[in-house]
């Protein structure tokens, strides 16, 4: 993650039982936001924007990111100019391709997310929203 000079990195978590979404996990951090290279890396298992950054970055080739699919079928990523989701739900028009093909999320869909996700994204934070597969994961 990249931060402005003098910014103390913060990461917040919310575990909610939303009346529309059911159980969900939301995270928000105060990084500068994802770059185009970061977005490409999230979308490609064999790519990383963290090469040659062993001292200030963790992760390798998106493997950690892909692990979110063990708890959600439709994670949302909201960061700067980027709002997209990986929709691998059975009713998704792209089905299992949703594990690696992102779908852009328009403003009207962002407005349907839980209030805390909308607020944190509106405040310039990078937000990950994950409706959980089952209450047992909450």
ZAMARGU-4260 file (C-alpha; in steps of 0.2 Angstrom, whole numbers, plus 5000, padded with zeros to 4 digits):
<rodrens>
0) 5000/5000/5000 | 5006/5018/4997 | 5003/5032/5009 | 5005/5051/5008 | 5020/5057/5018
5) 5016/5059/5037 | 5001/5048/5036 | 4999/5035/5049 | 4992/5019/5041 | 4976/5014/5048
10) 4965/4999/5044 | 4947/4997/5051 | 4935/4982/5051 | 4916/4980/5053 | 4907/4964/5054
15) 4889/4967/5051 | 4872/4959/5049 | 4865/4971/5037 | 4846/4970/5034 | 4848/4969/5015
20) 4865/4960/5013 | 4865/4949/5028 | 4881/4945/5037 | 4896/4955/5029 | 4913/4960/5032
25) 4919/4978/5028 | 4937/4984/5029 | 4943/5002/5025 | 4961/5009/5025 | 4968/5026/5022
30) 4980/5022/5008 | 4982/5033/4993 | 4971/5021/4983 | 4974/5007/4970 | 4984/5011/4955
35) 4980/5004/4938 | 4994/4992/4940 | 4987/4986/4957 | 4970/4983/4949 | 4978/4973/4935
40) 4987/4963/4948 | 4971/4959/4958 | 4963/4953/4942 | 4978/4942/4937 | 4984/4927/4948
45) 5001/4927/4940 | 5004/4945/4942 | 5010/4957/4956 | 5012/4975/4958 | 5023/4971/4973
50) 5039/4965/4964 | 5055/4972/4971 | 5046/4978/4986 | 5050/4965/4999 | 5054/4978/5013
55) 5037/4988/5012 | 5024/4976/5005 | 5017/4959/5008 | 5009/4946/4997 | 5013/4937/4981
60) 5004/4935/4964 | 4986/4939/4971 | 4986/4922/4981 | 4980/4931/4997 | 4967/4941/4988
65) 4960/4925/4980 | 4957/4918/4997 | 4943/4929/5000 | 4932/4918/4989 | 4933/4905/5004
70) 4921/4917/5013 | 4912/4927/4999 | 4906/4924/4982 | 4905/4943/4977 | 4919/4954/4985
75) 4918/4972/4981 | 4933/4984/4979 | 4931/5003/4980 | 4947/5013/4979 | 4949/5030/4971
80) 4943/5030/4953 | 4940/5011/4954 | 4924/5002/4959 | 4922/4984/4954 | 4917/4967/4961
85) 4921/4949/4957 | 4904/4941/4955 | 4905/4922/4956 | 4888/4919/4963 | 4878/4906/4954
90) 4865/4919/4948 | 4879/4930/4940 | 4878/4932/4921 | 4897/4927/4920 | 4896/4912/4933
95) 4913/4905/4938 | 4922/4917/4927 | 4918/4930/4941 | 4932/4923/4951 | 4944/4932/4940
100) 4934/4944/4928 | 4929/4960/4937 | 4913/4969/4934 | 4913/4988/4936 | 4901/4994/4950
105) 4892/5010/4945 | 4887/5024/4958 | 4869/5017/4959 | 4876/5000/4965 | 4888/5008/4977
110) 4873/5018/4985 | 4865/5001/4989 | 4880/4995/4999 | 4879/4996/5018 | 4881/5014/5024
115) 4898/5012/5032 | 4905/5006/5016 | 4897/5021/5007 | 4904/5033/5020 | 4921/5026/5020
120) 4923/5026/5001 | 4916/5044/5001 | 4929/5049/5013 | 4943/5043/5001 | 4947/5026/5009
125) 4950/5010/5000 | 4935/4999/5005 | 4933/4980/5003 | 4915/4974/5005 | 4912/4956/5007
130) 4894/4949/5009 | 4898/4932/5018 | 4893/4915/5011 | 4884/4910/5027 | 4880/4916/5045
135) 4892/4903/5051 | 4907/4913/5044 | 4901/4929/5053
</rodrens>
